[in-house]
Amino acid sequence: MLALLAFAFVQRCPIVQHLNAFKAGLFILSGLLLAAHWVTFFIAIKVGGVAVATLGFASFPAFIAVLDILIFREKIHLKESILLALVTLGLVLVTPSFDMADQGTLGLLWGLGSGLSFALLAITNRRAAKGVDAVQVAFWQNVTVAVVMLPFASTGLAELGTDDWVNLALLGVFCTGLSQYLFIKSLERLNARSAGMIISLEPVYAIACAWWLFQEEPSYRMLGGAMLIVLAILLSAQVKAPKQCVLSD
């Protein structure tokens, strides 16, 4: 939040311009969805590990497609149906077992919850970011997250050491503030479904880094499921996207 505020000041980006009750409501709603996404995602990592959590999160393009159908009554084409089937089959293969007592399965369910909340966030951002600077959207969303989460985190903040604060700064500024700004910026030219498919490459990086850094070696079944999900992402680039709307004049 502080990094986005500093960036807005340096770049002379508006923070309160065009801010009205409707926009503020959208920012608060999207901020609550962002908080839900982060909490469920971090729980998924702690419970199921990096690979399982990120693969569960990678389901969010499928959630976006389903929500587009249910909310916006958009028609889904055969190619997109095949992509959804590939993602679903990939998630089935990634599931360690169908026992709710299994930590990996529980972690995957939290990851799916993270994917659903992020899909709702992406769709909300399409409305919230319309005609508004991406930095302004990202800033007020993070303000909402900070306000909502502070009561739960305040007792633990006093116990953090210097290394913890450095790691949190790196996570907050580069892995969160910058990435969230770039994601919202991309929605000026892409629909939520297209942007989501591209971001779903995250499990490829995450599985490789977890294998390298934490010795979280994936099983052949997990690799097979991951390959199907990645294949769906790559094929999505070949699906002709619908005519895009520019968010700002």
Buried (B, 14 or more C-beta within 10 A) or exposed (E): BEBBBEBBEEEEBEBEEEBEEEBEEBBBBBBBBBBBBBBBBEBBBEBBBBBBBBBBBBBBBBBBBBBBEEEEEBEBEEEBEEBBEBBBBBBEBBBBEEEEEBBBBBBBBBBBBBBBBBBBBBBBBBEBBBEBBBBBBBBBBBBBBBEBEEEEEEEEEEEEEEEEEEEEEEEBBEEBBBEBBEBBBBBBEBBBBBBBBBBBBBBBEBBEBBBEEEEBEBEEEBBBBBBBBBBBBEBBEEBEEEEEEEBEE
